[in-house]
Amino acid sequence: MSLSPSTMVKPLCNLHAPLLSSFHHKQPLILLTPQKLHHFTSATRTSTKPRLSLSPHYSNSRRFRFSPPKSTSINGYAAEEYKNDPRETEVELLERLRRLFAFLRSILPGGTWWSFSDEAQIRIFAKPVTVVRALTRMWGLVSRDRWVIFAAFSALIVAALSEISIPHYLTASIFTAQSGEVAVFRQNVRLLVLLCVVSGICSGIRGCCFGIANMLLVKRMRETLYSSLLLQDIFFFDTETVGDLTSRLGADCQQVSRVIGNDLNMILRNVLQGTGAMIYLLILSWPLGLCILVICSTLAAIMLIYGRYQKKAAKLTQEFTASANEVAQETFSLVRTVRVYGTEKQELGRYKLWLGKLADISLRQSAAYGFWNLSFNALYHSTQVIAVLVGGMSILAGHITAEKLTKFILYSEWLIYSTWWVGDNLSSLMQSVGASEKVFQLMDLLPSDQFISKGSRLQRLVGHVEFVNVSFHFATRPTVPVLQSISLSVKPNEVVAIVGLSGSGKSTLVNLLLRLYEPTNGQILIDGFPLQELDVKWWRERIGFVGQEPKLFRMDISSNISYGCTRDITQEDVEWAAKQAYAHDFILALPNGYHTLVDDDLLSGGQKQRIAIARAILRDPTILILDEATSALDAESEHNVKGVLRAVRSDKTTRRTVMVIAHRLSTIQAADRIVVMDAGRIVETGSHRELLVDDGLYARLTRRQADAVA
């Protein structure tokens, strides 16, 4: 279908200037006036080589504009450059000025640019950590070695008094030498040398003692924090991330370590020296001293505002650092998954997001530090000017001597610099206090009731386990039941297999038996005794557990097998347990045998599971729990582990209860009884043959597994 030129041009008549003007900042426009469009049709027929010469240039409003074409027509028809409306330009200029003034107001002290309110959602602590409370907590950590602190502060006082006396005798020595008083000059020089020696010795002692105190603080803070974290309920670790907790142990504790060794050290030193300088100035000339005092008070007020700002910034910095560490820890731990799916850029983007937030906070901290330095330098030079002007007029009036004015200028500079050092170190102290808030919150957590209460210990554990109407849901999801009214009895020396679909509550049932969680309703009885009333440490010593994803520690294989075993064992016992788990042969094939250091790349999943089974067997448990313990084993290794189960059942010397969670039909068939779970309930119970005859959920799962194998 062909279109006539008039048809093609007609829609252009419906374009109005306001519509086109809304796009003038994005692209250059040439507007054809409607009055001359009617010439377009005939001109198109007569002209074969239309040309338009455009030369773009920038205007003051930074927009593209085009000079008129050399020809006054396009194919014989006039083209006009679209011109901005002067009123629109004026409105736009006013809007830009308004935005500029708003930005300038925001970056001035007290403006919205300095606010941290929208940077992060930080949990509100029940009791905010103040400087006094933080120092009190730190003193509690180092009070056992208080002699170090006392020695440090004693040396600090002597060094500060010695240093503050040096300008006096330095000035006196110069002016007595000028006046020719030889005896007084020699006396001043001897005192000056003595003060310098005493100051140097005491400064060294002070630095050494504060360094020791700093080391003790960090060591005990990390010990206390780590101990507090280890004694928390498993639910705590379900809500906290590993990266965040390791960041608290690392970066936060290191930030707090500066409090004693650096911040308090410098603050007290400069407070003493500044106080001494102020007293001396008031003795020399109280009018000049009052002027300097006003300036220092102003600087101190700015210092307090700056310190509070840095405390809040430090708190955010620690939160963002912990979040960045969390991303890095997660990425490195799952680096194989990241590499397979090619998400390196995505993970880098997640990490850069938190780094950007950290950079934004650091930018504001640097700007605040710039304002602090600006205030200091302005007030410092004001002090010099006031001292010279007022002091010079006092000399002319004969009120003071040149020696006194020299001393005054030296001590005024000493005072102003002491104030600056106090402010700078107070800012660092505020940052450390801000970083300590989460650390102290974690240290104040009460340990789990399992570690506080002393339960009972049975004289002899038979191994009869009974679940009585047990229900459970996670605290974070109270409306989603995981177990519903479970009642199950496992007799001593019985092998019970628990099967069911994923998410049916099988592993949760085991976790309740291990007391990793507590039932919401109902109770668990051990030999007729409530599990909650038993001593948890004694109870776990008598349980052998192999999880579906066994984790090994970075230690040698022999130590991994004997890990957590409380009785005295020998290397022969370790090798016996490894043979029972059919792990002895592959262990001997490793470079250093049982002394080979374990890492993630050394062992396969099945080998790790066999070492975990050997660990459980070595404990000689009364109750053995296998949670998908054969999921990573090959057919031969699984057959061997089944032999372990048969040996356990046939051993008459030790009566051992075994609970097996498995999906494989071959493992399930070795059990005395099979319990089928679905949606947190027990739906079937019986032997393999009985459940196949019932043709329920177990039979359906068995047929699906057989079809999958076929």
Backbone hydrogen bonds, N-H to C=O, Kabsch-Sander energy under -0.5 kcal/mol:
donor,donor_aa,acceptor,acceptor_aa,energy
8,M,4,S,-1.9
9,V,5,P,-1.8
10,K,6,S,-1.7
12,L,9,V,-1.5
13,C,9,V,-0.5
13,C,10,K,-1.7
14,N,11,P,-1.6
15,L,12,L,-1.5
16,H,14,N,-0.6
20,L,16,H,-1.8
21,S,17,A,-2.9
22,S,18,P,-1.0
22,S,19,L,-0.6
23,F,20,L,-1.7
24,H,21,S,-1.1
26,K,23,F,-1.7
27,Q,23,F,-1.5
31,L,29,L,-0.5
31,L,80,E,-1.5
32,L,30,I,-0.5
33,T,31,L,-0.6
36,K,33,T,-1.3
37,L,34,P,-0.9
39,H,36,K,-1.2
40,F,37,L,-2.0
43,A,39,H,-1.8
44,T,40,F,-2.0
45,R,41,T,-1.3
46,T,42,S,-1.3
47,S,43,A,-2.1
54,L,52,L,-0.7
57,H,65,R,-1.8
59,S,63,R,-1.2
62,R,59,S,-1.8
65,R,57,H,-1.7
67,S,55,S,-1.1
74,I,77,Y,-5.1
75,N,73,S,-0.6
77,Y,74,I,-1.2
79,A,72,T,-0.5
80,E,31,L,-1.8
82,Y,29,L,-0.8
89,T,85,D,-2.0
90,E,86,P,-2.1
91,V,87,R,-2.2
92,E,88,E,-2.5
93,L,89,T,-2.2
94,L,90,E,-2.2
95,E,91,V,-2.1
96,R,92,E,-2.2
97,L,93,L,-2.2
98,R,94,L,-2.3
99,R,95,E,-2.2
100,L,96,R,-2.3
101,F,97,L,-2.5
102,A,98,R,-2.2
103,F,99,R,-2.4
104,L,100,L,-2.3
105,R,101,F,-2.4
106,S,102,A,-1.9
107,I,103,F,-1.7
108,L,104,L,-0.9
111,G,108,L,-2.7
113,W,106,S,-1.3
114,W,106,S,-0.6
114,W,111,G,-1.0
115,S,112,T,-1.3
119,E,116,F,-1.5
120,A,116,F,-0.6
122,I,120,A,-0.9
130,T,128,P,-0.6
134,A,130,T,-2.7
135,L,131,V,-2.6
136,T,132,V,-2.3
137,R,133,R,-2.3
138,M,134,A,-2.3
139,W,135,L,-2.4
140,G,136,T,-1.8
141,L,137,R,-1.0
142,V,138,M,-1.4
143,S,139,W,-1.4
145,D,142,V,-1.6
146,R,143,S,-1.3
148,V,145,D,-1.4
149,I,145,D,-0.9
150,F,146,R,-2.8
151,A,147,W,-2.3
152,A,148,V,-2.2
153,F,149,I,-2.7
154,S,150,F,-2.4
155,A,151,A,-2.4
156,L,152,A,-2.1
157,I,153,F,-2.3
158,V,154,S,-2.1
159,A,155,A,-2.5
160,A,156,L,-2.6
161,L,157,I,-2.4
162,S,158,V,-2.1
163,E,159,A,-2.5
164,I,160,A,-2.2
165,S,161,L,-1.0
166,I,162,S,-0.7
166,I,163,E,-0.7
169,Y,165,S,-1.6
170,L,166,I,-2.4
171,T,167,P,-2.4
172,A,168,H,-2.4
173,S,169,Y,-2.1
174,I,170,L,-1.6
175,F,171,T,-2.4
176,T,172,A,-2.3
177,A,173,S,-1.7
178,Q,174,I,-1.8
179,S,175,F,-1.9
180,G,176,T,-0.7
181,E,176,T,-2.0
182,V,180,G,-1.4
185,F,181,E,-2.2
186,R,182,V,-2.6
187,Q,183,A,-2.1
188,N,184,V,-2.5
189,V,185,F,-2.3
190,R,186,R,-2.4
191,L,187,Q,-2.2
192,L,188,N,-2.4
193,V,189,V,-2.6
194,L,190,R,-2.5
195,L,191,L,-2.6
196,C,192,L,-2.0
197,V,193,V,-2.4
198,V,194,L,-2.7
199,S,195,L,-2.6
200,G,196,C,-2.3
201,I,197,V,-2.5
202,C,198,V,-2.6
203,S,199,S,-2.1
204,G,200,G,-1.9
205,I,201,I,-2.3
206,R,202,C,-2.7
207,G,203,S,-2.5
208,C,204,G,-2.3
209,C,205,I,-2.6
210,F,206,R,-2.5
211,G,207,G,-1.9
212,I,208,C,-2.1
213,A,209,C,-2.5
214,N,210,F,-2.2
215,M,211,G,-2.1
216,L,212,I,-2.4
217,L,213,A,-2.2
218,V,214,N,-2.2
219,K,215,M,-2.4
220,R,216,L,-2.4
221,M,217,L,-2.3
222,R,218,V,-2.4
223,E,219,K,-2.1
224,T,220,R,-2.6
225,L,221,M,-2.5
226,Y,222,R,-2.7
227,S,223,E,-2.4
228,S,224,T,-2.3
229,L,225,L,-2.3
230,L,226,Y,-2.2
231,L,227,S,-1.2
232,Q,229,L,-1.5
234,I,516,L,-0.6
236,F,233,D,-1.0
237,F,233,D,-0.9
238,D,234,I,-1.1
239,T,235,F,-1.1
239,T,236,F,-0.6
240,E,236,F,-1.6
245,L,241,T,-1.9
246,T,242,V,-2.6
247,S,243,G,-1.6
248,R,244,D,-1.7
249,L,245,L,-2.0
250,G,246,T,-1.9
251,A,247,S,-0.6
252,D,247,S,-1.9
253,C,248,R,-1.2
254,Q,250,G,-1.9
255,Q,251,A,-2.2
256,V,252,D,-2.2
257,S,253,C,-1.2
258,R,255,Q,-1.2
259,V,256,V,-2.0
261,G,257,S,-0.8
262,N,258,R,-1.7
263,D,258,R,-2.7
264,L,259,V,-3.6
265,N,260,I,-0.8
266,M,262,N,-2.5
267,I,263,D,-2.8
268,L,264,L,-2.4
269,R,265,N,-1.8
270,N,266,M,-2.3
271,V,267,I,-2.3
272,L,268,L,-2.3
273,Q,269,R,-2.2
274,G,270,N,-2.8
275,T,271,V,-2.5
276,G,272,L,-2.4
277,A,273,Q,-2.5
278,M,274,G,-2.3
279,I,275,T,-2.3
280,Y,276,G,-2.2
281,L,277,A,-2.2
282,L,278,M,-2.2
283,I,279,I,-1.8
284,L,280,Y,-2.2
285,S,281,L,-2.8
289,G,285,S,-2.7
290,L,286,W,-2.4
291,C,287,P,-1.7
292,I,288,L,-2.2
293,L,289,G,-2.2
294,V,290,L,-2.1
295,I,291,C,-1.8
296,C,292,I,-2.5
297,S,293,L,-2.2
298,T,294,V,-2.2
299,L,295,I,-2.3
300,A,296,C,-2.3
301,A,297,S,-2.2
302,I,298,T,-2.1
303,M,299,L,-2.1
304,L,300,A,-2.0
305,I,301,A,-1.8
306,Y,302,I,-2.6
307,G,303,M,-2.5
308,R,304,L,-2.2
309,Y,305,I,-1.9
310,Q,306,Y,-2.2
311,K,307,G,-1.8
312,K,308,R,-1.8
313,A,309,Y,-2.2
314,A,310,Q,-2.4
315,K,311,K,-1.8
316,L,312,K,-1.9
317,T,313,A,-2.5
318,Q,314,A,-2.4
319,E,315,K,-1.8
320,F,316,L,-2.8
321,T,317,T,-2.6
322,A,318,Q,-2.2
323,S,319,E,-2.0
324,A,320,F,-2.5
325,N,321,T,-2.6
326,E,322,A,-2.0
327,V,323,S,-2.0
328,A,324,A,-2.3
329,Q,325,N,-2.9
330,E,326,E,-2.2
331,T,327,V,-2.5
332,F,328,A,-2.7
333,S,329,Q,-2.0
334,L,330,E,-1.3
335,V,332,F,-1.2
338,V,334,L,-2.3
339,R,335,V,-2.5
340,V,336,R,-2.4
341,Y,337,T,-2.2
342,G,338,V,-0.7
343,T,338,V,-1.9
347,E,343,T,-2.5
348,L,344,E,-2.5
349,G,345,K,-2.3
350,R,346,Q,-1.9
351,Y,347,E,-2.3
352,K,348,L,-2.9
353,L,349,G,-1.6
354,W,350,R,-1.2
355,L,351,Y,-2.0
356,G,352,K,-2.6
357,K,353,L,-1.6
358,L,354,W,-2.4
359,A,355,L,-2.7
360,D,356,G,-2.1
361,I,357,K,-2.1
362,S,358,L,-2.6
363,L,359,A,-2.3
364,R,360,D,-1.8
365,Q,361,I,-2.4
366,S,362,S,-2.7
367,A,363,L,-2.3
368,A,364,R,-2.7
369,Y,365,Q,-2.5
370,G,366,S,-2.1
371,F,367,A,-2.1
372,W,368,A,-2.1
373,N,369,Y,-2.5
374,L,370,G,-2.4
375,S,371,F,-2.5
376,F,372,W,-2.4
377,N,373,N,-2.8
378,A,374,L,-2.3
379,L,375,S,-2.4
380,Y,376,F,-3.0
381,H,377,N,-2.5
382,S,378,A,-1.7
383,T,379,L,-2.0
384,Q,380,Y,-1.7
385,V,381,H,-2.5
386,I,382,S,-2.7
387,A,383,T,-2.6
388,V,384,Q,-2.4
389,L,385,V,-2.8
390,V,386,I,-2.5
391,G,386,I,-0.6
391,G,387,A,-1.6
392,G,388,V,-2.3
393,M,389,L,-2.1
394,S,390,V,-2.0
395,I,391,G,-2.2
396,L,392,G,-2.4
397,A,393,M,-1.9
398,G,394,S,-0.6
398,G,395,I,-0.8
399,H,394,S,-2.7
400,I,394,S,-0.7
405,L,401,T,-2.1
406,T,402,A,-2.3
407,K,403,E,-2.4
408,F,404,K,-2.6
409,I,405,L,-2.6
410,L,406,T,-2.3
411,Y,407,K,-2.7
412,S,408,F,-2.5
413,E,409,I,-2.1
414,W,410,L,-2.0
415,L,411,Y,-2.5
416,I,412,S,-2.5
417,Y,413,E,-2.5
418,S,414,W,-2.2
419,T,415,L,-2.3
420,W,416,I,-2.0
421,W,417,Y,-2.6
422,V,418,S,-2.3
423,G,419,T,-2.4
424,D,420,W,-2.8
425,N,421,W,-2.6
426,L,422,V,-2.3
427,S,423,G,-2.1
428,S,424,D,-1.7
429,L,425,N,-2.4
430,M,426,L,-2.5
431,Q,427,S,-2.0
432,S,428,S,-2.2
433,V,429,L,-2.5
434,G,430,M,-2.7
435,A,431,Q,-2.3
436,S,432,S,-1.5
437,E,433,V,-0.7
437,E,434,G,-0.7
439,V,435,A,-0.7
440,F,436,S,-3.1
441,Q,437,E,-2.0
442,L,438,K,-2.3
443,M,439,V,-2.2
444,D,440,F,-1.7
445,L,442,L,-1.0
448,S,231,L,-3.4
451,F,448,S,-1.7
452,I,448,S,-1.0
453,S,449,D,-2.5
455,G,453,S,-0.8
456,S,533,E,-3.1
462,V,460,R,-0.7
465,V,463,G,-0.7
465,V,490,V,-2.2
466,E,525,L,-2.2
467,F,488,L,-3.8
468,V,466,E,-0.5
468,V,523,Q,-2.6
469,N,467,F,-0.7
470,V,486,I,-2.9
471,S,521,N,-2.0
472,F,483,L,-2.0
477,R,474,F,-1.1
480,V,477,R,-1.5
482,V,472,F,-2.7
483,L,472,F,-1.9
484,Q,680,G,-3.1
486,I,470,V,-3.1
488,L,467,F,-1.8
490,V,465,V,-3.8
491,K,489,S,-0.5
494,E,491,K,-1.4
496,V,494,E,-0.7
496,V,658,V,-2.7
497,A,673,R,-2.8
498,I,660,V,-3.2
499,V,497,A,-0.5
499,V,675,V,-2.9
501,L,677,M,-0.7
504,S,501,L,-1.6
509,L,505,G,-1.7
510,V,506,K,-1.4
511,N,507,S,-2.4
512,L,508,T,-2.0
513,L,509,L,-1.5
514,L,510,V,-2.0
515,R,512,L,-0.9
516,L,511,N,-2.6
517,Y,511,N,-0.9
520,T,471,S,-2.0
521,N,471,S,-1.7
523,Q,468,V,-1.6
525,L,466,E,-3.1
526,I,529,F,-3.2
527,D,464,H,-3.0
527,D,525,L,-0.6
529,F,526,I,-1.7
531,L,524,I,-3.1
533,E,530,P,-1.1
534,L,531,L,-1.6
535,D,456,S,-3.0
539,W,535,D,-2.5
540,R,536,V,-2.4
541,E,537,K,-1.5
542,R,539,W,-1.2
543,I,540,R,-1.3
544,G,623,I,-2.6
545,F,543,I,-0.5
546,V,625,I,-2.1
555,M,553,F,-2.4
557,I,596,T,-1.3
558,S,594,Y,-2.6
560,N,556,D,-1.9
561,I,557,I,-2.2
562,S,558,S,-2.0
563,Y,560,N,-0.6
565,C,562,S,-1.8
566,T,564,G,-0.6
574,V,570,T,-1.6
575,E,571,Q,-2.4
576,W,572,E,-2.2
577,A,573,D,-2.2
578,A,574,V,-2.1
579,K,575,E,-2.2
580,Q,576,W,-2.1
581,A,577,A,-1.6
582,Y,579,K,-1.4
583,A,578,A,-3.4
584,H,578,A,-0.9
587,I,583,A,-1.7
588,L,584,H,-2.1
589,A,585,D,-1.1
590,L,587,I,-1.4
593,G,590,L,-1.0
595,H,592,N,-2.1
596,T,593,G,-1.5
598,V,555,M,-1.7
602,L,599,D,-0.9
603,L,599,D,-0.9
608,K,604,S,-2.1
609,Q,605,G,-2.0
610,R,606,G,-2.0
611,I,607,Q,-2.0
612,A,608,K,-2.2
613,I,609,Q,-2.2
614,A,610,R,-2.3
615,R,611,I,-2.2
616,A,612,A,-1.9
617,I,613,I,-2.4
618,L,614,A,-2.3
619,R,615,R,-0.9
620,D,617,I,-1.9
622,T,542,R,-1.4
623,I,542,R,-1.6
624,L,657,T,-3.3
625,I,544,G,-3.4
626,L,659,M,-2.8
627,D,546,V,-2.9
627,D,625,I,-0.6
628,E,626,L,-1.0
628,E,661,I,-2.7
631,S,628,E,-1.4
633,L,630,T,-1.2
638,E,634,D,-2.6
639,H,635,A,-2.1
640,N,636,E,-2.0
641,V,637,S,-2.4
642,K,638,E,-2.3
643,G,639,H,-1.3
644,V,640,N,-1.4
645,L,641,V,-1.9
646,R,642,K,-2.5
647,A,643,G,-2.5
648,V,644,V,-2.5
649,R,645,L,-2.1
650,S,646,R,-2.0
651,D,647,A,-1.1
652,K,650,S,-0.7
655,R,653,T,-0.5
656,R,654,T,-0.7
657,T,622,T,-2.7
658,V,494,E,-2.3
659,M,624,L,-2.7
660,V,496,V,-3.1
661,I,626,L,-3.3
662,A,498,I,-1.1
662,A,660,V,-0.6
668,I,664,R,-2.0
669,Q,665,L,-2.1
670,A,667,T,-0.9
671,A,668,I,-1.9
672,D,495,V,-2.3
673,R,495,V,-1.6
674,I,686,G,-2.8
675,V,497,A,-3.4
676,V,674,I,-0.5
676,V,684,E,-2.9
677,M,499,V,-2.7
678,D,681,R,-2.6
680,G,504,S,-1.4
681,R,678,D,-1.2
683,V,676,V,-2.4
683,V,681,R,-0.7
684,E,676,V,-1.4
686,G,674,I,-2.0
691,L,687,S,-2.4
692,L,688,H,-1.7
693,V,689,R,-2.1
694,D,690,E,-1.9
695,D,691,L,-0.9
696,G,691,L,-0.8
700,R,696,G,-2.0
701,L,697,L,-2.5
702,T,698,Y,-2.5
703,R,699,A,-2.3
704,R,700,R,-2.2
705,Q,701,L,-2.1
706,A,702,T,-2.3
707,D,703,R,-2.7
708,A,704,R,-2.2
709,V,705,Q,-2.1
710,A,706,A,-2.3
